[in-house]
């Protein structure tokens, strides 16, 4: 693989890894936001398994 080809391959791989990391951070922030809203409203905070979208007991 040429030097340029290797750099492109490495950059694409790094980009994919960064996108996965970003998705994890987005999910963590979303969950914390839902938990914070529930706590401020005085509702029950229910821990969520990964991949679900409801955070409060309504």
VEXNU-495146 format. One record per atom (N, C-alpha, C, O): x, y, z; atom name; residue in three letters; residue number from 1. Coordinates in Angstrom, 3 decimals. Layout:
N
<atom x="X" y="Y" z="Z" atom="CA" rest="ala" nr="NUM"/>
...
REM end
This chain:
58
<atom x="0.863" y="-1.173" z="0.000" atom="N" rest="unk" nr="1"/>
<atom x="0.000" y="0.000" z="0.000" atom="CA" rest="unk" nr="1"/>
<atom x="0.908" y="1.235" z="0.000" atom="C" rest="unk" nr="1"/>
<atom x="1.897" y="1.288" z="0.731" atom="O" rest="unk" nr="1"/>
<atom x="0.570" y="2.197" z="-0.806" atom="N" rest="unk" nr="2"/>
<atom x="1.361" y="3.430" z="-0.877" atom="CA" rest="unk" nr="2"/>
<atom x="1.183" y="4.241" z="0.407" atom="C" rest="unk" nr="2"/>
<atom x="0.269" y="4.005" z="1.197" atom="O" rest="unk" nr="2"/>
<atom x="2.077" y="5.189" z="0.583" atom="N" rest="unk" nr="3"/>
<atom x="2.018" y="6.047" z="1.764" atom="CA" rest="unk" nr="3"/>
<atom x="0.687" y="6.784" z="1.847" atom="C" rest="unk" nr="3"/>
<atom x="0.082" y="6.875" z="2.915" atom="O" rest="unk" nr="3"/>
<atom x="0.238" y="7.311" z="0.708" atom="N" rest="unk" nr="4"/>
<atom x="-1.040" y="8.034" z="0.679" atom="CA" rest="unk" nr="4"/>
<atom x="-2.205" y="7.083" z="0.941" atom="C" rest="unk" nr="4"/>
<atom x="-3.131" y="7.412" z="1.681" atom="O" rest="unk" nr="4"/>
<atom x="-2.151" y="5.903" z="0.329" atom="N" rest="unk" nr="5"/>
<atom x="-3.205" y="4.910" z="0.542" atom="CA" rest="unk" nr="5"/>
<atom x="-3.294" y="4.474" z="1.986" atom="C" rest="unk" nr="5"/>
<atom x="-4.386" y="4.301" z="2.526" atom="O" rest="unk" nr="5"/>
<atom x="-2.127" y="4.295" z="2.618" atom="N" rest="unk" nr="6"/>
<atom x="-2.109" y="3.912" z="4.017" atom="CA" rest="unk" nr="6"/>
<atom x="-2.716" y="5.007" z="4.875" atom="C" rest="unk" nr="6"/>
<atom x="-3.485" y="4.722" z="5.794" atom="O" rest="unk" nr="6"/>
<atom x="-2.375" y="6.271" z="4.582" atom="N" rest="unk" nr="7"/>
<atom x="-2.913" y="7.392" z="5.355" atom="CA" rest="unk" nr="7"/>
<atom x="-4.427" y="7.481" z="5.220" atom="C" rest="unk" nr="7"/>
<atom x="-5.130" y="7.724" z="6.201" atom="O" rest="unk" nr="7"/>
<atom x="-4.925" y="7.285" z="4.005" atom="N" rest="unk" nr="8"/>
<atom x="-6.376" y="7.326" z="3.788" atom="CA" rest="unk" nr="8"/>
<atom x="-7.040" y="6.201" z="4.565" atom="C" rest="unk" nr="8"/>
<atom x="-8.057" y="6.419" z="5.223" atom="O" rest="unk" nr="8"/>
<atom x="-6.479" y="5.006" z="4.498" atom="N" rest="unk" nr="9"/>
<atom x="-7.037" y="3.861" z="5.218" atom="CA" rest="unk" nr="9"/>
<atom x="-7.041" y="4.133" z="6.725" atom="C" rest="unk" nr="9"/>
<atom x="-8.048" y="3.909" z="7.397" atom="O" rest="unk" nr="9"/>
<atom x="-5.911" y="4.615" z="7.250" atom="N" rest="unk" nr="10"/>
<atom x="-5.805" y="4.904" z="8.675" atom="CA" rest="unk" nr="10"/>
<atom x="-6.801" y="5.978" z="9.094" atom="C" rest="unk" nr="10"/>
<atom x="-7.444" y="5.858" z="10.137" atom="O" rest="unk" nr="10"/>
<atom x="-6.929" y="7.021" z="8.287" atom="N" rest="unk" nr="11"/>
<atom x="-7.847" y="8.125" z="8.604" atom="CA" rest="unk" nr="11"/>
<atom x="-9.287" y="7.642" z="8.611" atom="C" rest="unk" nr="11"/>
<atom x="-10.064" y="8.033" z="9.483" atom="O" rest="unk" nr="11"/>
<atom x="-9.656" y="6.801" z="7.655" atom="N" rest="unk" nr="12"/>
<atom x="-11.030" y="6.258" z="7.622" atom="CA" rest="unk" nr="12"/>
<atom x="-11.293" y="5.377" z="8.830" atom="C" rest="unk" nr="12"/>
<atom x="-12.368" y="5.438" z="9.426" atom="O" rest="unk" nr="12"/>
<atom x="-10.321" y="4.564" z="9.189" atom="N" rest="unk" nr="13"/>
<atom x="-10.483" y="3.696" z="10.356" atom="CA" rest="unk" nr="13"/>
<atom x="-10.617" y="4.539" z="11.622" atom="C" rest="unk" nr="13"/>
<atom x="-11.474" y="4.270" z="12.464" atom="O" rest="unk" nr="13"/>
<atom x="-9.777" y="5.550" z="11.754" atom="N" rest="unk" nr="14"/>
<atom x="-9.847" y="6.432" z="12.912" atom="CA" rest="unk" nr="14"/>
<atom x="-11.193" y="7.165" z="12.960" atom="C" rest="unk" nr="14"/>
<atom x="-11.771" y="7.337" z="14.033" atom="O" rest="unk" nr="14"/>
<atom x="-11.684" y="7.593" z="11.803" atom="N" rest="unk" nr="15"/>
<atom x="-12.972" y="8.273" z="11.721" atom="CA" rest="unk" nr="15"/>
<atom x="-14.099" y="7.351" z="12.201" atom="C" rest="unk" nr="15"/>
<atom x="-14.991" y="7.785" z="12.930" atom="O" rest="unk" nr="15"/>
<atom x="-14.054" y="6.102" z="11.798" atom="N" rest="unk" nr="16"/>
<atom x="-15.072" y="5.135" z="12.235" atom="CA" rest="unk" nr="16"/>
<atom x="-15.034" y="4.957" z="13.749" atom="C" rest="unk" nr="16"/>
<atom x="-16.077" y="4.916" z="14.401" atom="O" rest="unk" nr="16"/>
<atom x="-13.833" y="4.853" z="14.301" atom="N" rest="unk" nr="17"/>
<atom x="-13.695" y="4.704" z="15.749" atom="CA" rest="unk" nr="17"/>
<atom x="-14.209" y="5.941" z="16.480" atom="C" rest="unk" nr="17"/>
<atom x="-14.864" y="5.824" z="17.516" atom="O" rest="unk" nr="17"/>
<atom x="-13.915" y="7.118" z="15.949" atom="N" rest="unk" nr="18"/>
<atom x="-14.393" y="8.351" z="16.570" atom="CA" rest="unk" nr="18"/>
<atom x="-15.909" y="8.457" z="16.513" atom="C" rest="unk" nr="18"/>
<atom x="-16.536" y="8.934" z="17.459" atom="O" rest="unk" nr="18"/>
<atom x="-16.502" y="8.014" z="15.408" atom="N" rest="unk" nr="19"/>
<atom x="-17.969" y="8.025" z="15.309" atom="CA" rest="unk" nr="19"/>
<atom x="-18.598" y="7.099" z="16.338" atom="C" rest="unk" nr="19"/>
<atom x="-19.626" y="7.435" z="16.926" atom="O" rest="unk" nr="19"/>
<atom x="-17.991" y="5.932" z="16.564" atom="N" rest="unk" nr="20"/>
<atom x="-18.507" y="5.011" z="17.585" atom="CA" rest="unk" nr="20"/>
<atom x="-18.382" y="5.634" z="18.973" atom="C" rest="unk" nr="20"/>
<atom x="-19.305" y="5.543" z="19.782" atom="O" rest="unk" nr="20"/>
<atom x="-17.250" y="6.260" z="19.245" atom="N" rest="unk" nr="21"/>
<atom x="-17.050" y="6.922" z="20.536" atom="CA" rest="unk" nr="21"/>
<atom x="-18.058" y="8.046" z="20.728" atom="C" rest="unk" nr="21"/>
<atom x="-18.634" y="8.193" z="21.807" atom="O" rest="unk" nr="21"/>
<atom x="-18.269" y="8.832" z="19.693" atom="N" rest="unk" nr="22"/>
<atom x="-19.238" y="9.926" z="19.753" atom="CA" rest="unk" nr="22"/>
<atom x="-20.634" y="9.392" z="20.052" atom="C" rest="unk" nr="22"/>
<atom x="-21.362" y="9.981" z="20.851" atom="O" rest="unk" nr="22"/>
<atom x="-21.013" y="8.291" z="19.425" atom="N" rest="unk" nr="23"/>
<atom x="-22.332" y="7.702" z="19.674" atom="CA" rest="unk" nr="23"/>
<atom x="-22.477" y="7.283" z="21.136" atom="C" rest="unk" nr="23"/>
<atom x="-23.547" y="7.435" z="21.725" atom="O" rest="unk" nr="23"/>
<atom x="-21.401" y="6.757" z="21.719" atom="N" rest="unk" nr="24"/>
<atom x="-21.449" y="6.374" z="23.133" atom="CA" rest="unk" nr="24"/>
<atom x="-21.637" y="7.597" z="24.029" atom="C" rest="unk" nr="24"/>
<atom x="-22.429" y="7.570" z="24.971" atom="O" rest="unk" nr="24"/>
<atom x="-20.904" y="8.669" z="23.730" atom="N" rest="unk" nr="25"/>
<atom x="-21.046" y="9.898" z="24.508" atom="CA" rest="unk" nr="25"/>
<atom x="-22.443" y="10.489" z="24.338" atom="C" rest="unk" nr="25"/>
<atom x="-23.036" y="10.964" z="25.307" atom="O" rest="unk" nr="25"/>
<atom x="-22.967" y="10.465" z="23.121" atom="N" rest="unk" nr="26"/>
<atom x="-24.324" y="10.993" z="22.893" atom="CA" rest="unk" nr="26"/>
<atom x="-25.341" y="10.230" z="23.720" atom="C" rest="unk" nr="26"/>
<atom x="-26.234" y="10.832" z="24.315" atom="O" rest="unk" nr="26"/>
<atom x="-25.215" y="8.907" z="23.765" atom="N" rest="unk" nr="27"/>
<atom x="-26.143" y="8.089" z="24.539" atom="CA" rest="unk" nr="27"/>
<atom x="-26.006" y="8.387" z="26.031" atom="C" rest="unk" nr="27"/>
<atom x="-27.010" y="8.480" z="26.736" atom="O" rest="unk" nr="27"/>
<atom x="-24.785" y="8.535" z="26.513" atom="N" rest="unk" nr="28"/>
<atom x="-24.573" y="8.832" z="27.932" atom="CA" rest="unk" nr="28"/>
<atom x="-25.179" y="10.190" z="28.289" atom="C" rest="unk" nr="28"/>
<atom x="-25.819" y="10.325" z="29.332" atom="O" rest="unk" nr="28"/>
<atom x="-24.986" y="11.181" z="27.447" atom="N" rest="unk" nr="29"/>
<atom x="-25.548" y="12.509" z="27.696" atom="CA" rest="unk" nr="29"/>
<atom x="-27.067" y="12.460" z="27.663" atom="C" rest="unk" nr="29"/>
<atom x="-27.726" y="13.091" z="28.489" atom="O" rest="unk" nr="29"/>
<atom x="-27.629" y="11.717" z="26.718" atom="N" rest="unk" nr="30"/>
<atom x="-29.090" y="11.582" z="26.628" atom="CA" rest="unk" nr="30"/>
<atom x="-29.637" y="10.965" z="27.909" atom="C" rest="unk" nr="30"/>
<atom x="-30.623" y="11.449" z="28.466" atom="O" rest="unk" nr="30"/>
<atom x="-29.000" y="9.901" z="28.373" atom="N" rest="unk" nr="31"/>
<atom x="-29.463" y="9.232" z="29.596" atom="CA" rest="unk" nr="31"/>
<atom x="-29.348" y="10.147" z="30.816" atom="C" rest="unk" nr="31"/>
<atom x="-30.259" y="10.208" z="31.641" atom="O" rest="unk" nr="31"/>
<atom x="-28.229" y="10.854" z="30.925" atom="N" rest="unk" nr="32"/>
<atom x="-28.049" y="11.765" z="32.047" atom="CA" rest="unk" nr="32"/>
<atom x="-29.066" y="12.901" z="32.012" atom="C" rest="unk" nr="32"/>
<atom x="-29.551" y="13.338" z="33.055" atom="O" rest="unk" nr="32"/>
<atom x="-29.383" y="13.370" z="30.829" atom="N" rest="unk" nr="33"/>
<atom x="-30.389" y="14.427" z="30.695" atom="CA" rest="unk" nr="33"/>
<atom x="-31.750" y="13.929" z="31.154" atom="C" rest="unk" nr="33"/>
<atom x="-32.453" y="14.622" z="31.889" atom="O" rest="unk" nr="33"/>
<atom x="-32.121" y="12.732" z="30.725" atom="N" rest="unk" nr="34"/>
<atom x="-33.406" y="12.160" z="31.143" atom="CA" rest="unk" nr="34"/>
<atom x="-33.437" y="11.939" z="32.659" atom="C" rest="unk" nr="34"/>
<atom x="-34.441" y="12.208" z="33.319" atom="O" rest="unk" nr="34"/>
<atom x="-32.325" y="11.446" z="33.193" atom="N" rest="unk" nr="35"/>
<atom x="-32.255" y="11.223" z="34.637" atom="CA" rest="unk" nr="35"/>
<atom x="-32.358" y="12.549" z="35.395" atom="C" rest="unk" nr="35"/>
<atom x="-33.061" y="12.632" z="36.402" atom="O" rest="unk" nr="35"/>
<atom x="-31.672" y="13.567" z="34.926" atom="N" rest="unk" nr="36"/>
<atom x="-31.718" y="14.880" z="35.559" atom="CA" rest="unk" nr="36"/>
<atom x="-33.139" y="15.440" z="35.525" atom="C" rest="unk" nr="36"/>
<atom x="-33.615" y="15.979" z="36.523" atom="O" rest="unk" nr="36"/>
<atom x="-33.815" y="15.315" z="34.390" atom="N" rest="unk" nr="37"/>
<atom x="-35.194" y="15.797" z="34.285" atom="CA" rest="unk" nr="37"/>
<atom x="-36.097" y="15.063" z="35.264" atom="C" rest="unk" nr="37"/>
<atom x="-36.945" y="15.678" z="35.911" atom="O" rest="unk" nr="37"/>
<atom x="-35.920" y="13.759" z="35.375" atom="N" rest="unk" nr="38"/>
<atom x="-36.743" y="12.977" z="36.299" atom="CA" rest="unk" nr="38"/>
<atom x="-36.498" y="13.398" z="37.742" atom="C" rest="unk" nr="38"/>
<atom x="-37.440" y="13.540" z="38.521" atom="O" rest="unk" nr="38"/>
<atom x="-35.252" y="13.592" z="38.088" atom="N" rest="unk" nr="39"/>
<atom x="-34.932" y="14.003" z="39.460" atom="CA" rest="unk" nr="39"/>
<atom x="-35.493" y="15.377" z="39.774" atom="C" rest="unk" nr="39"/>
<atom x="-35.997" y="15.605" z="40.874" atom="O" rest="unk" nr="39"/>
<atom x="-35.413" y="16.300" z="38.816" atom="N" rest="unk" nr="40"/>
<atom x="-35.948" y="17.648" z="39.029" atom="CA" rest="unk" nr="40"/>
<atom x="-37.475" y="17.633" z="39.154" atom="C" rest="unk" nr="40"/>
<atom x="-38.051" y="18.452" z="39.870" atom="O" rest="unk" nr="40"/>
<atom x="-38.121" y="16.702" z="38.457" atom="N" rest="unk" nr="41"/>
<atom x="-39.586" y="16.611" z="38.501" atom="CA" rest="unk" nr="41"/>
<atom x="-40.065" y="15.775" z="39.685" atom="C" rest="unk" nr="41"/>
<atom x="-41.263" y="15.710" z="39.962" atom="O" rest="unk" nr="41"/>
<atom x="-39.139" y="15.146" z="40.371" atom="N" rest="unk" nr="42"/>
<atom x="-39.504" y="14.327" z="41.522" atom="CA" rest="unk" nr="42"/>
<atom x="-40.085" y="12.980" z="41.138" atom="C" rest="unk" nr="42"/>
<atom x="-40.733" y="12.338" z="41.963" atom="O" rest="unk" nr="42"/>
<atom x="-39.873" y="12.538" z="39.917" atom="N" rest="unk" nr="43"/>
<atom x="-40.366" y="11.230" z="39.494" atom="CA" rest="unk" nr="43"/>
<atom x="-39.307" y="10.172" z="39.753" atom="C" rest="unk" nr="43"/>
<atom x="-38.152" y="10.481" z="40.045" atom="O" rest="unk" nr="43"/>
<atom x="-39.719" y="8.941" z="39.642" atom="N" rest="unk" nr="44"/>
<atom x="-38.823" y="7.823" z="39.882" atom="CA" rest="unk" nr="44"/>
<atom x="-37.851" y="7.666" z="38.716" atom="C" rest="unk" nr="44"/>
<atom x="-38.243" y="7.697" z="37.549" atom="O" rest="unk" nr="44"/>
<atom x="-36.596" y="7.500" z="39.054" atom="N" rest="unk" nr="45"/>
<atom x="-35.571" y="7.269" z="38.040" atom="CA" rest="unk" nr="45"/>
<atom x="-35.378" y="5.764" z="37.914" atom="C" rest="unk" nr="45"/>
<atom x="-35.064" y="5.083" z="38.891" atom="O" rest="unk" nr="45"/>
<atom x="-35.570" y="5.255" z="36.706" atom="N" rest="unk" nr="46"/>
<atom x="-35.438" y="3.827" z="36.450" atom="CA" rest="unk" nr="46"/>
<atom x="-34.195" y="3.603" z="35.600" atom="C" rest="unk" nr="46"/>
<atom x="-34.102" y="4.142" z="34.497" atom="O" rest="unk" nr="46"/>
<atom x="-33.234" y="2.814" z="36.094" atom="N" rest="unk" nr="47"/>
<atom x="-32.048" y="2.538" z="35.282" atom="CA" rest="unk" nr="47"/>
<atom x="-32.447" y="1.822" z="33.991" atom="C" rest="unk" nr="47"/>
<atom x="-33.297" y="0.931" z="33.999" atom="O" rest="unk" nr="47"/>
<atom x="-31.839" y="2.213" z="32.912" atom="N" rest="unk" nr="48"/>
<atom x="-32.176" y="1.644" z="31.608" atom="CA" rest="unk" nr="48"/>
<atom x="-31.148" y="0.640" z="31.136" atom="C" rest="unk" nr="48"/>
<atom x="-29.946" y="0.868" z="31.269" atom="O" rest="unk" nr="48"/>
<atom x="-31.609" y="-0.463" z="30.590" atom="N" rest="unk" nr="49"/>
<atom x="-30.652" y="-1.329" z="29.893" atom="CA" rest="unk" nr="49"/>
<atom x="-30.226" y="-0.630" z="28.606" atom="C" rest="unk" nr="49"/>
<atom x="-30.950" y="0.231" z="28.104" atom="O" rest="unk" nr="49"/>
<atom x="-29.102" y="-0.975" z="28.084" atom="N" rest="unk" nr="50"/>
<atom x="-28.594" y="-0.333" z="26.862" atom="CA" rest="unk" nr="50"/>
<atom x="-29.568" y="-0.556" z="25.719" atom="C" rest="unk" nr="50"/>
<atom x="-30.086" y="-1.656" z="25.529" atom="O" rest="unk" nr="50"/>
<atom x="-29.812" y="0.518" z="24.952" atom="N" rest="unk" nr="51"/>
<atom x="-30.642" y="0.416" z="23.765" atom="CA" rest="unk" nr="51"/>
<atom x="-32.099" y="0.770" z="23.969" atom="C" rest="unk" nr="51"/>
<atom x="-32.892" y="0.634" z="23.038" atom="O" rest="unk" nr="51"/>
<atom x="-32.482" y="1.223" z="25.162" atom="N" rest="unk" nr="52"/>
<atom x="-33.862" y="1.628" z="25.382" atom="CA" rest="unk" nr="52"/>
<atom x="-33.952" y="3.132" z="25.454" atom="C" rest="unk" nr="52"/>
<atom x="-32.927" y="3.809" z="25.532" atom="O" rest="unk" nr="52"/>
<atom x="-35.179" y="3.679" z="25.430" atom="N" rest="unk" nr="53"/>
<atom x="-35.298" y="5.121" z="25.354" atom="CA" rest="unk" nr="53"/>
<atom x="-36.115" y="5.756" z="26.474" atom="C" rest="unk" nr="53"/>
<atom x="-36.177" y="6.984" z="26.537" atom="O" rest="unk" nr="53"/>
<atom x="-36.743" y="4.992" z="27.358" atom="N" rest="unk" nr="54"/>
<atom x="-37.532" y="5.603" z="28.430" atom="CA" rest="unk" nr="54"/>
<atom x="-36.710" y="5.604" z="29.710" atom="C" rest="unk" nr="54"/>
<atom x="-36.082" y="4.601" z="30.049" atom="O" rest="unk" nr="54"/>
<atom x="-36.714" y="6.738" z="30.430" atom="N" rest="unk" nr="55"/>
<atom x="-35.873" y="6.818" z="31.624" atom="CA" rest="unk" nr="55"/>
<atom x="-36.654" y="7.064" z="32.903" atom="C" rest="unk" nr="55"/>
<atom x="-36.078" y="6.999" z="33.988" atom="O" rest="unk" nr="55"/>
<atom x="-37.939" y="7.344" z="32.810" atom="N" rest="unk" nr="56"/>
<atom x="-38.674" y="7.627" z="34.033" atom="CA" rest="unk" nr="56"/>
<atom x="-39.885" y="6.724" z="34.151" atom="C" rest="unk" nr="56"/>
<atom x="-40.404" y="6.206" z="33.163" atom="O" rest="unk" nr="56"/>
<atom x="-40.308" y="6.555" z="35.362" atom="N" rest="unk" nr="57"/>
<atom x="-41.517" y="5.787" z="35.654" atom="CA" rest="unk" nr="57"/>
<atom x="-42.672" y="6.778" z="35.687" atom="C" rest="unk" nr="57"/>
<atom x="-42.782" y="7.570" z="36.623" atom="O" rest="unk" nr="57"/>
<atom x="-43.527" y="6.743" z="34.681" atom="N" rest="unk" nr="58"/>
<atom x="-44.622" y="7.714" z="34.614" atom="CA" rest="unk" nr="58"/>
<atom x="-45.954" y="7.080" z="34.908" atom="C" rest="unk" nr="58"/>
<atom x="-46.979" y="7.761" z="34.892" atom="O" rest="unk" nr="58"/>
REM end
